[in-house]
Amino acid sequence: MKESVKIPQLHELAAIEPAASSIAEDQLTYGNLDSALAAQRGFEYPRYDKLYATAEGSVQEEDKARALARLYMVMSAQRISDASSDASKELWTNRFTQGAVELYGQPEVEVAKSISSKRTHDLITRAEDSGVDSQLVEHFRNMTDGLDFDISIDRNERVDYRETARKVGEYITDRYADVFETLGFDDRTDPIDAEEFSRAVERGFQVLASSHDEDWKDWTVEREPDLKRLVTYAKLQKLVVGADRRPLAPSKAKGLFAHEILVHGLRGVNGKKVSDSLLRGLPGYTEADEGLGVFMDYAVTGSMPEVIADKYTDIALALGVVDGRMWPRKDMIELVSTRMLIQNELKDIDEKETEGDVMSRALSHVNRIYRGTLGNEFVGVFTKDIAYFKGFISMADYIHTEIQNGKSVAEVIDYLMQGKFDPTKESHVAELERLKHEK
């Protein structure tokens, strides 16, 4: 019998992470592309063989097809970096963007236009009413003058999810009351830095293991120097906290714990009990996973993270969906930094950041949109981050509908936490039942 070829996993996000030395420069560079693709050399055709060996229309076929598509997207990123002519740079940049859209989708035109218009108008009005620097507001107004579209998105606004979120929030805070008490965020008024957050989560893991599920006992928190973000790795049973992550208001720290641990982590813990595929995630699960995380954050804090709509509309701008032109990274940095400076001025005094911190956050936000490309006049877009907003609408609608149809909050949440799958995809629901039956 022919031995099955073991194909190394491609970590595409690490491969297209811009080099730290380039994040504030006019052009992005990459230090991981070559090594990431070197590990894949010789496995392109074995990937095809595994794809064609799967049943047509199956979840396994989608999984293999998406893995191949991610490989080609990263190969396009390398072609962009290696290109010597403008024509070649433009060709491979367009192919990279096409690959990202095929994998992760793109914003809807009407939705993106309406949100851009409404959020821009609301921010300018709030800024003027609050006495924010008039020159800053005027500059933002001039940059967004062409975004004043009067397009309704009634289909997304006709359902008020606040009551549903309140019910879920009450259920989660009651079910995990001992964990939240151990975290201590509700008793804080001052910002919580990365080290304090890390220690609190370590205590949270102990309570989860002793009072809820012993499978949490092996979970750890790793501190990563020179990292600003926070990532949950369910398969590795760890939370990685960037030591350079900015301090969080207590409510935001609580919401972040709910998002990362009580969604991404818990779905991994429970998925592992059923199958490795529900631990890793069924193909195309990301939108539901991130959307559920955002919804849980909203449910336990009562506050919607502004950044999810900003990610959606900024990707739409970069693609040219909103005003008919693709926005280069340089223009996007100016727009986002101005918007964030205004938003910072509107915060309570104890939540305000320094201008340097705001600019650093703006660069991080923008570079996520253009990662994998040069980030210069050859505009290419990585669309993965629309998953937060699209997924929030999808999961809020799903939870709301299930509760309206007579299911209890506990039933709905327990069903969603069985593993990393998308309950709105028939193929995922069928695969979940198959895997549970075979267990």
N, C-alpha and C positions, 0 to 999 in steps of 0.2 A: 504494500500500500504506500502510495506516495506521501511523504511527510509534508504536513501543512507548513507553508511559509509563514514565519512570524514577522509581521510588519511593524517596525518601530512607530510609536505614536508621534504625530506631528503636533507640537504645541504652537499653533499659529499665532496666538496673541503675543507670546514671548518672542517669536521670530520677527514680528513687525513692530516691536516696541522701539521707539526712536532712541538713539544714543543720548545719554544725559548731556553730553557736550553740545548737542545740536538743538535742544528743545527751545532755546531762545534765539536761535539763529534764523537766517532767511531760508535755509534749506535743511531739511531733516536728513539725518544719516542713520545707518543701522549697523549694529555690531553683532547681531545674532542671526542674520539671514543666512549667511554662508554656512555656518555650522549646522543650522536647523535643516537646511536642504541637503547638506553633505550626508547627514544621517539617513536621508530618504533615497539616496542614489541607488538605483538598481531595483527599487520597489514599485515603480510606476506600473509596470505590467502585471506584477503579482496583485496589485490593488484592483486592476481590471478583472483579473481571473476571479478574485473573491466576489466582485460585484456581479459578474455573470453567473456565478454559482448560486446566487440567492434567488428565491422565488419572486417572480414578477409581482409588483404591487405590495410586497411585504415591507414591514418595518425594517427588516434586515437589509433589504435592497436600498431603502432610503438612507440608512446609516452608511453603507459603503459608498453610495453615490455622493453623499455630502462630504465624506472624508476625502474623496478624490477631488471634489470641487475646492475644498480648502487647500489641498496641495497645490492645485493650479493657481489659486489666488496668491499664495505665497511665492510661487515661481514667477508670477507676474510682477510681484513687488521686487524680486531680485532683478528681473529684466529692466525695471525702471531704474534701479540704482546703477546697473551696469551699462545702460544705454549711453552711446556717445553722440548721437544726433538728436536734434529736436523732434524730428518726425518719429523716431523710435521711442523717445520718451513719451510723446503724446499717445502713440499707439498702445503702449503697455500700460500707461496710466488709465486710459479708457477701458482696457480689458480688466484691469484690477477693479475698477469701480463696477463694471458689469458683473464681475464675479461676486463682489460683496452684495450687490442688489439681489442676485440670484439666490444667495445663501440666506440673507437676512431681511430682504425686502426693502422697500423705500416708503417714505411718508406719503400719505394721501394728499393730493393737491388741495382740495377744499378744506380739509382739516388743518393742514399746515398753514394755509393762508389765513384762516379765521383765527387760529390760536396766535399767530404772529401779530395780527392786527390788534386783537383784544388785549394781549399781554403788554404790547408796546404802549397802547393807549392808556391802560391802567397804571403802568409804571410811571409814565410821564405825568399823569394826573396826580398820583400820590407824591411824586417828587416835588412838583410845584406847590402842592398844598402843604408840604412839610418843610419847605424852605431849603431844599437841597441846592447846592451851588448852581446858579442859573446858567453859567457857561457850560458846565458839564451836561446839564439837561438839554440845553440848546444843541450841543454837539450830538447828543444821542438822537434828538429829534431830526436833525439834518440827515444823519446816517440811515434813519428808518423811515424817511419821508415816503418812499415808494412802497412801503409795506401796509399802507392804509387801505385794506380791502374789506368790503362789507359783505362777507359771505357767511351764511349761517351753518352751524354744525348741529342742528337740532337733534339729529339721531344720536349724538353722543351726549347731549345735554338733557335729553328728555327724562332720563332716569337720575334721580338724586340718590347717590350712594352713601350719603352721610349717615342715615339711619342704619343701613346694613353694616357699615364700618363700625358704628357705635356698638352694635350688638356683638360683632366679632371681637372688638376691643375689650368689652366687658368679660366675654368668655375667656379670652386668652389671659388677661390680667388676673382673673380668678383662678384659672387652671394652673398658672405658673406663679402664683402669688409668692411662694417661698423663694423662687428664683429671683424675682424682681426685688424682693426684700433684701436678699443677699447682695445683689448688685449695688443697691444703695443709691441709685440715680434719683429716685423720687425725693430723697431727703437733701439733695444738693441744689444749690443756686449758682455756684461758681462753675466755670468751664472745667471739663474733664480732659486731661491730656492723654496722650497715647499710652503711657505707662500705667496710669490709673485705670484706664479702660481695660488694658490687658489683664491687670490683677483682678479686676472685677469679673471679667469673663472666666478667668480660671476658677474663681469661687463659684460662679454660675455653673460651670461644668461639674463641679463636685456635688452640688445640690441636684442637678439633673440626673447624675449617676445614682445617687443615694435614694432619691424620692420618686423618680419618674422612669428611668430606663438605664440599667447598668451598662448598656452598650456605650454610654457617654464616658465611661471611666477612662478610656484610652485617648480621649481628645485632649489636645494641648494647644497652647498659645505660643506662637513664635514671634519674636521681635525682629524686624528686618531694618537694619540701619539704612539711611538714605532713601527710604521708601515713604511715599506720602499716602498711599492708599491702603485699603484693608481688603483681604480676600479670604473666602472660605474654601477650603479644599476638603470636600466630604470624603473623597476616596482615601485621602491621606490622614483623615481625622484630625485636622488642625485648622486653626484660624491664624492667619499671618497678619500682624498689625505693623504697619509702617511706622517706624519711630519718629519720622518727620511729619506724621499726620497732624493737622492743626487741632487744637483743643475743641471739644464739642460742648454745646449747651446740654445740660442733663437730659432734657426731653429728646434731643437728637441722638444722644448716646443710647437711650432706651429704645428708640425706634430702630437704630442701627443694629442693636442686639436682636430685636425681633426679626428684622429682615435677614440678617446673616445666619443666626443660630437657629431661630425657631421656624425658619423656612428652608434656607439652603442646607443648613446642617441637619435639621430634623428629617427632611426628605431623603437625605443621604443615609442617615441612621436607619430609617425604616425601609428604604429601598434595598439596602444591603441584606436585610432579612429575607427578601424575596429573590433577588437575582442581581448579578453584577451590572446588568444593563439598566436596572432601575436605580442603582447607585451612581453610575456614570451619567445616566440620562438618556431617554429615548431620543432618536434623531429629531431635531426641531423643537426640543423641550424648552429652550432658553427663554423664549418670549413669555411663556407661562410662569417659569421659575422666577424671573426677574419681576414680572408683573405682580405675582403673588407676594414677593418680598416687599415691593413698594406698598401694596395694599395693607400688608400687616403692619408696616411702619405707620401708615396713616391711621389704622385701626387703634393702635395702642397709644398714639400721641395726639390724635385729632388734628394733626397738621400735615398737609400735603407737601412733600419735598418739591420746591420750585424747580430744581434742576432737571426733573424728568421731562417737563414740557420744554425747557430750554434745549435739552439734548435733541428732542424731536424736531423742533423748529430750526435749530441751527444746522442740523443735517439736511433739512429741506432747503434751507438757504444755500448751503454749499453745493447741493445738487442742481440748483436753479429752479426748484419746484415752486418757490414763492414769487419771485419777481422776474423770472425768465433769464437770469444770468447766473452762472456758476460763480460762487464767491471764492476768491483765492484766500489762502490761509492768512495772509497779511491783513486783509480787510476784516476777516472774521475775528482776529485777535483784537483789533481796534473796537469792533462792535461789542464783543463779549466783555472785554475789560471795562469799557465805559458802562455797560449795563450792570456789571458786578460792582463797580464803584458806587453807582447810584443805589443799588440794593443794599450795599454795606452801610451807606449813610442813613438808610431807613431802619436799620436794626437798632435794638435797644443798646444802650451804651456798653453793657457788659458782654455783648455778643459781637461788637465791632472788631474788625481785623485791621491790621496795618495795611497801608497801600501796597507794600511789598508782598504781603501774604495774598492780597486780592489778585495782584498781577500773576503771582505764581500759580494760583488756582485757575486763573483764566487761561494761562498757557497749557496747563494740564488738560483742561476741558476741551480746548481747541485741538490740541495735538491728537486727542483720541479720535477726532473726526477725520483727520488727514493721515493717520498712521498707515504705514505701508507705502506711502507715496513720498515725493520730494517735498511737498508742502510749499511749493513756489508757484510760478505762473502756470505750471501744468497741473491743473486742478483734478485731483482724484479723491474719492470719498469712501471711507469705511463706515458702513451704515449700521453696524451691529447695535449701537446704543439706542436706536429707536425702539428696541425691545422693551425698555422700561415703561414708556408711555403706552405703546400698543398693548403690552401685556397687562398693564394696570386696568385699562378699559375692558379688556377681554376677561380678566379674572374677577373684577368687580361685578361685571354683568353676569358672569357665571354664578358667583356666590349669591348675588341678589336674586336671581331667577330661581335657584334651588331652594332658597329659604321661602320665597313667595309661593313655591309649589308644595310647601308643607314640611320640608326637611328641617331638622333642628340645626343650630349652628354647629353643635358637636359632630353631628353626622357629616356635614359638609366639610368641616376642617379635617376630621379624621380621614375622610376619603382622599382629600387633596394631599395629605402628608404621607401617603403610602410609598411614595418614591418620586423620582424626577420624571414626570410625564405631563402631557398637556391634556386636560380633561375635555377640551373642546375639539380634539381630533379623534375621530372614530377609530382610526388605526391604533392610536395610543390606548384608548379604552379597551379595545379588543385584546391588545397585547398584554395589558396589565392583568386582565382576567385569565389569559392563557398562562402567564407566568405564575400567578397565584395558584392556579389549578395544578401546575406541574411541580410546584414546590414540594 
